[in-house]
C-alpha cells in the first residue's frame, strides 16, 4: 500500500475572470492528514491519483480527476479529488464548477470552499437574468449556501489559522449573496445588515479598490434608498464613496444616485463637494453627519413658507394647492380650500385616466400628469354621448365639492365635457351662368 498526502486548500484567491474567491492548493503537514500522515491506497489507485493531481493545467487535470472518480467512486480521497476537480473547473467552466461543488457537498456538507463556489456562481447566474422573478431561485441558492458557509464549523483536521484564512476570504461572498437575495425580495433591512457586515469583515483599504467590495458599497447605498422609509442620507454617503473610488464608466453610472439622494435629503446641491471629500476619508459616515448636512424643509415647513409668501392662496397653481391640501395642517389646508370650494372652473387639456357613465377621473395638475395618476373626479351631470378613451385630452367644467388629502383626490360636481367648437362651414361658391358670346 502507498500513502497519498491529501492537499488542503487554504486560501481564497480568484475563481475565474472577475471573481475573488477560489483557493490555492497547498499541501498540508502530515499532522493534518488522515491515517497518521497519509491515506492508505492500493498501488494502482495511488498511481492514478498522483497522475491526475499532477496534471499541469486545469483543462487537463479536470478530465483526469473525473476518470479517477469513475474508476474509484468510493475512494478514501474522494473529497480531496472533488475539491481539486471543483477548483480545476472554476478556471474555465462555471456550470461544471457548480456540479463538482454539489458532489463535494454530498460528501462534505460543510465544506466552506464548495459553499463559496456555490454562492459565487449562483450569483453569477442570477446576474445574467433581467427578470427579478427569474433571478430569485438562483439568488436563493446563493443565499442558502452563504448562510451555511457563515455557519460552517472548523474541520477537525484543519488548524485555526488555516480555517480563519479560508473563512475570512469567503465571508464577503457569503454576506453579498444573502444581501442580494434579500434586496431582490424588497427586504432592504436584511440587505443593509449583511452588506455592512461584508464591508466590516475586511481592512478598510480593500473597500476602496475597484471590485466586489466597492460594488457592495454601492449596493448598500441602494439598500438604504429602498428602505421603508428611504434613508436618503446614508444612501448619499455610500453612493458618493462608491462613485468617488470607482473608475470610469462606473463612476458616471454611480454618481447620479449619490447626487439624487443628497438632494433628496438636503433639498439642494450645495455642500455636495464636502460630502465627496468626507466619504473618501471614512467607510462609514460620522455620527454627526445628520447635523453637519442640514435636512431639507419638511413638507409642513414648505406649506408654511408658501402661505407666508402668498397673500392670496387663490392665485396658487393647481399643483401648489394640491401640495398644501396633502401636507398642510387642517388650518392651512382650509385656507386653500376656502378659496375654491363651491366655485365653478374650467380645465382645458385634462388627461383622461378612467371613464364611467357617471364620472370622469382626470389628471389635471402637472404632477398628476407626470405620474399618470388621477387627481380630480368629475361627477357628470349626464352620461356622455361619446365617452373619451384613457389618455385622451378633454376640456371639462365643474364645481369644487370636496377633497381627500392622501392620496389627493378633488371631487367636482356638475361635471361637463366641453365639446370642441366646430369650424364654420365654408360657403359654397356661387355658380354663375356663362354669358353666351355674340
SEZALO-553757 format. One record per residue (C-alpha): residue number from 0; x, y, z; residue in one letter. Coordinates in nm, 2 decimals. Layout:
<sites>
    k    east   north      up  r
  NUM       X       Y       Z  A
...
</sites>
This chain:
<sites>
    k    east   north      up  r
    0    0.00    0.00    0.00  X
    1    0.11    0.35   -0.07  X
    2    0.03    0.68    0.11  X
    3   -0.14    0.97   -0.06  X
    4   -0.10    1.30    0.12  X
    5   -0.43    1.48    0.08  X
    6   -0.38    1.85    0.00  X
    7   -0.56    2.12    0.20  X
    8   -0.69    2.42    0.01  X
    9   -0.61    2.71    0.24  X
   10   -0.65    3.05    0.08  X
   11   -0.93    3.20   -0.12  X
   12   -0.80    3.38   -0.43  X
   13   -0.95    3.40   -0.78  X
   14   -1.20    3.16   -0.92  X
   15   -1.24    3.30   -1.27  X
   16   -1.24    3.63   -1.45  X
   17   -1.37    3.89   -1.21  X
   18   -1.41    3.65   -0.92  X
   19   -1.24    3.70   -0.59  X
   20   -1.29    3.36   -0.45  X
   21   -1.11    3.04   -0.51  X
   22   -0.83    2.86   -0.35  X
   23   -0.47    2.79   -0.38  X
   24   -0.37    2.43   -0.34  X
   25   -0.12    2.40   -0.06  X
   26    0.00    2.06    0.08  X
   27   -0.09    2.02    0.44  X
   28    0.15    1.90    0.70  X
   29    0.13    1.53    0.79  X
   30   -0.05    1.60    1.11  X
   31   -0.35    1.73    0.91  X
   32   -0.38    1.42    0.70  X
   33   -0.57    1.10    0.77  X
   34   -0.44    0.77    0.90  X
   35   -0.15    0.92    1.08  X
   36    0.02    1.11    0.80  X
   37   -0.14    0.96    0.49  X
   38   -0.44    0.77    0.34  X
   39   -0.36    0.41    0.25  X
   40   -0.42    0.35   -0.12  X
   41   -0.36    0.04   -0.34  X
   42   -0.07    0.09   -0.58  X
   43   -0.29    0.12   -0.89  X
   44   -0.52    0.37   -0.72  X
   45   -0.23    0.57   -0.58  X
   46   -0.07    0.59   -0.92  X
   47   -0.40    0.71   -1.08  X
   48   -0.44    0.97   -0.80  X
   49   -0.09    1.11   -0.83  X
   50   -0.12    1.12   -1.22  X
   51   -0.44    1.31   -1.20  X
   52   -0.34    1.57   -0.95  X
   53   -0.01    1.61   -1.13  X
   54   -0.16    1.75   -1.45  X
   55   -0.01    2.09   -1.53  X
   56   -0.33    2.27   -1.64  X
   57   -0.69    2.28   -1.52  X
   58   -0.81    2.17   -1.86  X
   59   -0.61    1.85   -1.84  X
   60   -0.65    1.80   -1.47  X
   61   -1.03    1.80   -1.48  X
   62   -1.08    1.50   -1.71  X
   63   -0.81    1.31   -1.53  X
   64   -0.98    1.37   -1.19  X
   65   -1.32    1.27   -1.34  X
   66   -1.16    0.95   -1.47  X
   67   -1.02    0.87   -1.13  X
   68   -1.37    0.92   -0.97  X
   69   -1.53    0.69   -1.23  X
   70   -1.27    0.42   -1.16  X
   71   -1.26    0.46   -0.78  X
   72   -1.61    0.60   -0.68  X
   73   -1.56    0.51   -0.32  X
   74   -1.20    0.62   -0.28  X
   75   -1.08    0.74    0.06  X
   76   -0.95    1.05   -0.12  X
   77   -1.29    1.12   -0.29  X
   78   -1.35    1.45   -0.11  X
   79   -1.00    1.57   -0.19  X
   80   -1.04    1.48   -0.56  X
   81   -1.38    1.65   -0.58  X
   82   -1.23    1.96   -0.42  X
   83   -0.94    1.97   -0.68  X
   84   -1.20    1.90   -0.95  X
   85   -1.41    2.19   -0.84  X
   86   -1.11    2.42   -0.85  X
   87   -0.99    2.30   -1.19  X
   88   -1.34    2.36   -1.34  X
   89   -1.36    2.70   -1.18  X
   90   -1.08    2.82   -1.42  X
   91   -1.29    2.76   -1.73  X
   92   -1.64    2.61   -1.68  X
   93   -1.89    2.76   -1.42  X
   94   -2.16    2.50   -1.48  X
   95   -1.92    2.21   -1.41  X
   96   -1.78    2.40   -1.11  X
   97   -2.13    2.40   -0.96  X
   98   -2.18    2.04   -1.04  X
   99   -1.85    1.95   -0.87  X
  100   -1.94    2.16   -0.57  X
  101   -2.27    1.99   -0.55  X
  102   -2.10    1.65   -0.55  X
  103   -1.85    1.77   -0.29  X
  104   -2.12    1.89   -0.05  X
  105   -2.29    1.55   -0.07  X
  106   -1.96    1.41    0.07  X
  107   -1.88    1.70    0.30  X
  108   -2.19    1.92    0.36  X
  109   -2.00    2.19    0.55  X
  110   -1.71    2.23    0.30  X
  111   -1.65    2.60    0.31  X
  112   -1.48    2.61   -0.03  X
  113   -1.77    2.44   -0.20  X
  114   -2.01    2.67   -0.03  X
  115   -1.81    2.97   -0.15  X
  116   -1.83    2.84   -0.51  X
  117   -2.20    2.78   -0.48  X
  118   -2.26    3.13   -0.35  X
  119   -2.04    3.30   -0.61  X
  120   -2.15    3.11   -0.92  X
  121   -2.53    3.12   -0.84  X
  122   -2.49    3.49   -0.80  X
  123   -2.32    3.50   -1.14  X
  124   -2.61    3.30   -1.29  X
  125   -2.86    3.55   -1.14  X
  126   -2.67    3.84   -1.29  X
  127   -2.73    3.71   -1.64  X
  128   -3.11    3.74   -1.59  X
  129   -3.31    4.06   -1.61  X
  130   -3.65    3.95   -1.47  X
  131   -3.65    3.97   -1.09  X
  132   -3.88    3.67   -1.06  X
  133   -3.65    3.46   -1.27  X
  134   -3.34    3.58   -1.07  X
  135   -3.48    3.47   -0.73  X
  136   -3.43    3.09   -0.75  X
  137   -3.06    3.15   -0.83  X
  138   -3.03    3.41   -0.56  X
  139   -3.20    3.19   -0.31  X
  140   -2.94    2.91   -0.38  X
  141   -2.66    3.16   -0.34  X
  142   -2.80    3.29   -0.01  X
  143   -2.86    2.94    0.12  X
  144   -2.50    2.84    0.05  X
  145   -2.39    3.17    0.20  X
  146   -2.57    3.11    0.53  X
  147   -2.43    2.76    0.55  X
  148   -2.09    2.90    0.48  X
  149   -2.12    3.15    0.77  X
  150   -2.23    2.88    1.00  X
  151   -1.98    2.62    0.88  X
  152   -1.77    2.47    1.17  X
  153   -1.40    2.43    1.15  X
  154   -1.29    2.08    1.03  X
  155   -1.12    1.88    1.30  X
  156   -0.81    1.82    1.08  X
  157   -0.76    2.19    1.00  X
  158   -0.57    2.44    1.22  X
  159   -0.74    2.75    1.35  X
  160   -0.51    2.97    1.14  X
  161   -0.58    2.78    0.82  X
  162   -0.96    2.79    0.88  X
  163   -0.95    3.16    0.96  X
  164   -0.76    3.23    0.63  X
  165   -1.02    3.04    0.42  X
  166   -1.33    3.18    0.60  X
  167   -1.20    3.54    0.62  X
  168   -1.17    3.54    0.24  X
  169   -1.51    3.38    0.19  X
  170   -1.72    3.58    0.43  X
  171   -1.78    3.88    0.20  X
  172   -1.90    3.65   -0.07  X
  173   -2.15    3.49    0.18  X
  174   -2.28    3.82    0.30  X
  175   -2.31    3.95   -0.05  X
  176   -2.52    3.65   -0.16  X
  177   -2.76    3.69    0.13  X
  178   -2.79    4.06    0.08  X
  179   -2.85    4.04   -0.29  X
  180   -3.12    3.78   -0.25  X
  181   -3.29    3.99    0.02  X
  182   -3.28    4.31   -0.18  X
  183   -3.44    4.13   -0.48  X
  184   -3.72    4.04   -0.24  X
  185   -3.76    4.40   -0.12  X
  186   -3.61    4.31    0.22  X
  187   -3.38    4.62    0.24  X
  188   -3.33    4.58    0.62  X
  189   -3.16    4.24    0.58  X
  190   -2.96    4.37    0.28  X
  191   -2.83    4.66    0.49  X
  192   -2.72    4.44    0.78  X
  193   -2.55    4.18    0.55  X
  194   -2.37    4.44    0.34  X
  195   -2.24    4.63    0.64  X
  196   -2.10    4.30    0.78  X
  197   -1.94    4.23    0.44  X
  198   -1.76    4.56    0.44  X
  199   -1.66    4.54    0.81  X
  200   -1.50    4.20    0.76  X
  201   -1.21    4.33    0.55  X
  202   -0.95    4.60    0.60  X
  203   -1.09    4.94    0.51  X
  204   -0.83    4.99    0.24  X
  205   -0.97    4.70    0.05  X
  206   -1.31    4.87    0.03  X
  207   -1.15    5.15   -0.19  X
  208   -1.03    4.91   -0.46  X
  209   -1.25    4.86   -0.77  X
  210   -1.41    4.52   -0.75  X
  211   -1.68    4.33   -0.55  X
  212   -1.63    4.52   -0.22  X
  213   -1.67    4.86   -0.39  X
  214   -1.98    4.72   -0.56  X
  215   -2.10    4.62   -0.22  X
  216   -2.07    4.98   -0.11  X
  217   -2.29    5.10   -0.39  X
  218   -2.53    4.81   -0.33  X
  219   -2.55    4.93    0.03  X
  220   -2.65    5.28   -0.09  X
  221   -2.93    5.12   -0.29  X
  222   -3.04    4.92    0.01  X
  223   -3.07    5.24    0.21  X
  224   -3.26    5.40   -0.07  X
  225   -3.51    5.11   -0.09  X
  226   -3.56    5.11    0.29  X
  227   -3.90    5.19    0.44  X
  228   -3.89    5.49    0.48  X
  229   -3.60    5.56    0.24  X
  230   -3.28    5.66    0.42  X
  231   -3.16    5.93    0.18  X
  232   -2.86    6.05    0.39  X
  233   -2.70    5.70    0.42  X
  234   -2.78    5.64    0.06  X
  235   -2.60    5.96   -0.03  X
  236   -2.29    5.87    0.18  X
  237   -2.23    5.52    0.05  X
  238   -2.32    5.60   -0.31  X
  239   -2.08    5.90   -0.30  X
  240   -1.80    5.69   -0.16  X
  241   -1.85    5.42   -0.42  X
  242   -1.86    5.67   -0.71  X
  243   -1.55    5.85   -0.58  X
  244   -1.33    5.54   -0.58  X
  245   -1.49    5.38   -0.89  X
  246   -1.31    5.40   -1.23  X
  247   -1.50    5.51   -1.54  X
  248   -1.75    5.43   -1.67  X
  249   -1.88    5.31   -1.33  X
  250   -1.81    5.65   -1.17  X
  251   -2.05    5.82   -1.41  X
  252   -2.31    5.54   -1.36  X
  253   -2.29    5.56   -0.98  X
  254   -2.28    5.94   -0.93  X
  255   -2.65    6.01   -1.02  X
  256   -2.78    5.80   -0.72  X
  257   -2.53    5.99   -0.49  X
  258   -2.65    6.33   -0.61  X
  259   -3.02    6.23   -0.61  X
  260   -3.01    6.10   -0.25  X
  261   -2.81    6.40   -0.14  X
  262   -3.06    6.64   -0.29  X
  263   -3.35    6.44   -0.16  X
  264   -3.21    6.48    0.19  X
  265   -3.07    6.83    0.18  X
  266   -3.30    6.98   -0.08  X
  267   -3.03    7.13   -0.29  X
  268   -2.68    7.06   -0.44  X
  269   -2.48    7.30   -0.22  X
  270   -2.23    7.12    0.01  X
  271   -2.21    6.81   -0.21  X
  272   -1.83    6.86   -0.27  X
  273   -1.77    6.84    0.11  X
  274   -1.96    6.51    0.12  X
  275   -1.73    6.37   -0.16  X
  276   -1.42    6.47    0.05  X
  277   -1.56    6.33    0.37  X
  278   -1.66    6.00    0.22  X
  279   -1.31    5.94    0.09  X
  280   -1.17    5.95    0.45  X
  281   -1.41    5.70    0.61  X
  282   -1.60    5.39    0.52  X
  283   -1.89    5.48    0.74  X
  284   -2.05    5.82    0.80  X
  285   -1.96    6.01    1.11  X
  286   -2.22    6.02    1.39  X
  287   -2.29    6.39    1.34  X
  288   -2.35    6.37    0.97  X
  289   -2.72    6.45    1.01  X
  290   -2.63    6.77    1.19  X
  291   -2.35    6.86    0.95  X
  292   -2.57    6.84    0.65  X
  293   -2.89    7.03    0.71  X
  294   -3.20    6.84    0.60  X
  295   -3.44    6.99    0.35  X
  296   -3.75    7.16    0.49  X
  297   -4.03    6.92    0.57  X
  298   -4.35    6.93    0.36  X
  299   -4.53    7.11    0.65  X
  300   -4.25    7.37    0.67  X
  301   -4.28    7.42    0.29  X
  302   -4.65    7.48    0.33  X
  303   -4.59    7.75    0.59  X
  304   -4.33    7.92    0.37  X
  305   -4.56    7.92    0.06  X
  306   -4.86    8.06    0.25  X
  307   -4.65    8.32    0.42  X
  308   -4.52    8.44    0.09  X
  309   -4.86    8.42   -0.10  X
  310   -5.10    8.69    0.01  X
  311   -5.39    8.53   -0.19  X
  312   -5.38    8.15   -0.19  X
  313   -5.64    8.16   -0.48  X
  314   -5.35    8.26   -0.71  X
  315   -5.15    7.94   -0.65  X
  316   -5.11    7.69   -0.93  X
  317   -5.32    7.37   -0.91  X
  318   -5.01    7.16   -0.81  X
  319   -4.93    7.40   -0.52  X
  320   -5.28    7.39   -0.40  X
  321   -5.28    7.01   -0.40  X
  322   -4.94    7.01   -0.22  X
  323   -5.09    7.22    0.06  X
  324   -5.41    7.01    0.08  X
  325   -5.20    6.70    0.11  X
  326   -4.93    6.82    0.35  X
  327   -5.06    7.12    0.54  X
  328   -5.22    7.13    0.88  X
  329   -5.60    7.13    0.88  X
  330   -5.59    7.50    0.93  X
  331   -5.35    7.56    0.64  X
  332   -5.55    7.32    0.41  X
  333   -5.87    7.51    0.50  X
  334   -5.71    7.84    0.39  X
  335   -5.66    7.70    0.04  X
  336   -5.98    7.50    0.02  X
  337   -6.19    7.80    0.12  X
  338   -6.07    7.99   -0.19  X
  339   -6.21    7.73   -0.43  X
  340   -6.50    7.54   -0.26  X
  341   -6.83    7.59   -0.44  X
  342   -6.66    7.77   -0.73  X
  343   -6.70    7.66   -1.09  X
  344   -6.40    7.63   -1.31  X
  345   -6.29    7.51   -1.65  X
  346   -5.98    7.29   -1.71  X
  347   -5.85    7.26   -2.07  X
  348   -5.64    6.97   -2.18  X
  349   -5.70    6.75   -1.88  X
  350   -5.58    6.39   -1.93  X
  351   -5.84    6.11   -1.90  X
  352   -5.74    5.83   -1.66  X
  353   -6.07    5.64   -1.64  X
  354   -6.43    5.68   -1.76  X
  355   -6.77    5.56   -1.63  X
  356   -7.13    5.66   -1.71  X
  357   -7.14    5.89   -1.41  X
  358   -6.79    6.02   -1.37  X
  359   -6.45    6.10   -1.52  X
  360   -6.12    6.06   -1.34  X
  361   -5.86    6.30   -1.48  X
  362   -5.50    6.42   -1.44  X
  363   -5.51    6.79   -1.41  X
  364   -5.20    6.91   -1.22  X
  365   -4.85    6.88   -1.38  X
  366   -4.75    6.63   -1.10  X
  367   -5.06    6.41   -1.18  X
  368   -4.99    6.42   -1.55  X
  369   -4.63    6.32   -1.50  X
  370   -4.72    6.03   -1.27  X
  371   -5.01    5.93   -1.48  X
  372   -5.25    5.93   -1.18  X
  373   -5.59    6.09   -1.13  X
  374   -5.62    6.39   -0.90  X
  375   -5.97    6.50   -1.00  X
  376   -6.30    6.32   -1.02  X
  377   -6.58    6.50   -1.22  X
  378   -6.92    6.37   -1.13  X
  379   -7.11    6.42   -1.46  X
  380   -7.45    6.59   -1.50  X
  381   -7.54    6.34   -1.77  X
  382   -7.38    6.04   -1.94  X
  383   -7.15    6.12   -2.22  X
  384   -7.28    6.05   -2.57  X
  385   -6.92    5.99   -2.69  X
  386   -6.70    5.88   -2.40  X
  387   -6.33    5.97   -2.43  X
  388   -6.07    5.70   -2.40  X
  389   -5.80    5.68   -2.14  X
  390   -5.51    5.91   -2.24  X
  391   -5.73    6.15   -2.43  X
  392   -5.72    6.52   -2.37  X
  393   -6.05    6.69   -2.28  X
  394   -6.18    7.03   -2.16  X
  395   -6.40    7.00   -1.86  X
  396   -6.60    7.22   -1.63  X
  397   -6.72    7.16   -1.28  X
  398   -6.77    7.29   -0.93  X
  399   -6.54    7.22   -0.64  X
  400   -6.72    7.00   -0.40  X
  401   -6.48    6.80   -0.16  X
  402   -6.14    6.65   -0.14  X
  403   -5.94    6.37    0.03  X
  404   -5.57    6.46    0.11  X
  405   -5.37    6.13    0.08  X
  406   -5.37    6.03   -0.20  X
  407   -5.50    6.37   -0.32  X
  408   -5.84    6.35   -0.49  X
  409   -6.05    6.65   -0.56  X
  410   -6.42    6.58   -0.63  X
  411   -6.61    6.82   -0.86  X
  412   -6.99    6.83   -0.90  X
  413   -7.18    6.94   -1.22  X
  414   -6.91    6.79   -1.44  X
  415   -6.94    6.85   -1.81  X
  416   -6.72    6.78   -2.10  X
  417   -6.69    7.08   -2.33  X
  418   -6.72    6.97   -2.69  X
  419   -6.47    7.14   -2.92  X
  420   -6.63    7.40   -3.14  X
  421   -6.69    7.30   -3.49  X
  422   -6.52    7.51   -3.75  X
  423   -6.77    7.72   -3.95  X
  424   -6.86    7.56   -4.28  X
  425   -6.70    7.72   -4.58  X
  426   -6.96    7.89   -4.81  X
  427   -7.05    7.71   -5.12  X
  428   -6.91    7.90   -5.41  X
  429   -7.18    8.05   -5.64  X
  430   -7.21    7.92   -5.98  X
  431   -7.26    8.19   -6.25  X
  432   -7.41    8.11   -6.58  X
  433   -7.17    8.17   -6.86  X
  434   -7.28    8.46   -7.09  X
  435   -7.31    8.34   -7.44  X
  436   -7.09    8.51   -7.69  X
  437   -7.24    8.71   -7.95  X
</sites>
